Amino acid sequence: QVQLVESGGGLVQPGGSLRLSCAASGSISFSRTFRGWYRQAPGKQRELVARISGFGITAYADSVKGRFTISHDNSKNTVDLQMNSLKPEDTAVYYCNVAYSWGQGTQVTVSS
């Protein structure tokens, strides 16, 4: 059983930044399992935003490349998402996924 606690969402103006954090606990080998961030905008399907391997190899959706950075701390079982140059189209509920378990989601709203 994996427990995930997310934090860091909120309201930000276009061009601003936010940092999301996800802390995992439970019986998992954190560095050897799937770790990623997804998002779901109203009326749209949930999509993978970024993922990171245990070795720190990252992959991003084309829509966020160059603006978002995923990172991890295997000693703390955390995976973070730094979001810069935010756009209104980034507005969504963001979900952490570790070991194919979901966090509760955190709202990110980009609006002036």
C-alpha positions as CSV (number, residue, x, y, z in Angstrom):
1,Q,0.0,0.0,0.0
2,V,1.4,3.4,-1.1
3,Q,0.3,6.7,0.5
4,L,0.9,9.9,-1.4
5,V,0.7,13.4,-0.1
6,E,0.8,16.2,-2.6
7,S,1.3,19.9,-1.9
8,G,2.1,23.2,-3.7
9,G,-0.8,23.9,-6.0
10,G,-2.6,27.3,-6.2
11,L,-3.4,30.3,-8.3
12,V,-0.7,32.0,-10.3
13,Q,-0.6,34.6,-13.0
14,P,0.6,33.7,-16.5
15,G,4.3,33.6,-16.7
16,G,4.6,32.7,-13.0
17,S,6.0,29.6,-11.3
18,L,4.8,26.9,-8.9
19,R,6.5,23.9,-7.3
20,L,4.5,20.8,-6.6
21,S,5.8,18.2,-4.2
22,C,4.8,14.6,-3.6
23,A,5.8,12.5,-0.6
24,A,5.4,8.8,-0.7
25,S,5.2,6.3,2.1
26,G,4.4,2.7,2.5
27,S,5.9,-0.6,1.3
28,I,7.6,0.4,-1.9
29,S,11.0,0.5,-3.3
30,F,10.7,4.1,-4.2
31,S,13.7,4.4,-6.5
32,R,12.8,1.3,-8.5
33,T,9.2,2.1,-9.3
34,F,7.3,4.4,-11.6
35,R,7.3,8.1,-10.5
36,G,5.5,10.7,-12.5
37,W,3.1,13.7,-12.6
38,Y,-0.1,13.7,-14.5
39,R,-2.7,16.4,-15.0
40,Q,-6.4,16.5,-15.9
41,A,-8.1,19.6,-17.2
42,P,-11.9,20.0,-17.2
43,G,-13.4,17.9,-19.9
44,K,-10.1,16.3,-20.9
45,Q,-8.5,13.0,-20.3
46,R,-5.7,12.7,-17.7
47,E,-2.3,13.1,-19.3
48,L,1.2,12.3,-18.4
49,V,3.2,15.5,-17.8
50,A,6.6,14.2,-16.7
51,R,8.2,11.1,-15.3
52,I,11.5,10.2,-13.8
53,S,13.4,7.0,-13.4
54,G,15.3,5.8,-10.4
55,F,18.5,6.9,-12.2
56,G,17.1,10.4,-12.8
57,I,16.3,10.0,-16.5
58,T,13.4,12.2,-17.3
59,A,10.7,12.5,-19.9
60,Y,8.2,15.3,-20.6
61,A,5.1,16.0,-22.6
62,D,5.9,18.2,-25.5
63,S,3.6,20.9,-24.1
64,V,5.8,21.4,-21.1
65,K,9.3,20.7,-22.4
66,G,11.6,23.5,-21.4
67,R,9.2,24.9,-18.8
68,F,8.7,22.1,-16.3
69,T,11.3,20.1,-14.4
70,I,10.7,16.9,-12.5
71,S,13.1,15.9,-9.8
72,H,13.4,13.3,-7.0
73,D,15.0,12.7,-3.7
74,N,15.3,8.9,-3.2
75,S,16.4,9.4,0.4
76,K,13.2,11.2,1.3
77,N,10.8,9.4,-1.1
78,T,9.8,12.6,-2.8
79,V,9.2,13.6,-6.4
80,D,8.7,17.3,-7.2
81,L,7.6,19.2,-10.3
82,Q,8.9,22.7,-10.8
83,M,6.7,24.6,-13.2
84,N,7.9,27.8,-14.8
85,S,6.5,30.1,-17.5
86,L,3.0,28.9,-16.7
87,K,0.3,29.4,-19.2
88,P,-3.5,29.4,-18.8
89,E,-3.6,26.0,-20.6
90,D,-1.6,24.5,-17.8
91,T,-4.7,24.9,-15.6
92,A,-5.6,21.5,-14.3
93,V,-5.7,19.2,-11.3
94,Y,-2.2,17.7,-11.0
95,Y,-1.7,14.2,-9.7
96,C,1.3,12.4,-8.4
97,N,1.7,8.8,-9.4
98,V,4.2,6.5,-7.6
99,A,4.1,2.8,-8.1
100,Y,0.9,3.2,-10.1
101,S,-0.9,4.6,-7.1
102,W,-2.5,8.1,-7.2
103,G,-2.3,11.1,-5.0
104,Q,-5.4,13.1,-4.1
105,G,-4.6,15.8,-6.7
106,T,-3.8,19.4,-6.3
107,Q,-5.4,22.3,-8.3
108,V,-3.2,24.5,-10.4
109,T,-4.9,27.6,-11.9
110,V,-3.1,30.0,-14.2
111,S,-5.1,33.1,-14.6
112,S,-4.7,36.9,-14.6
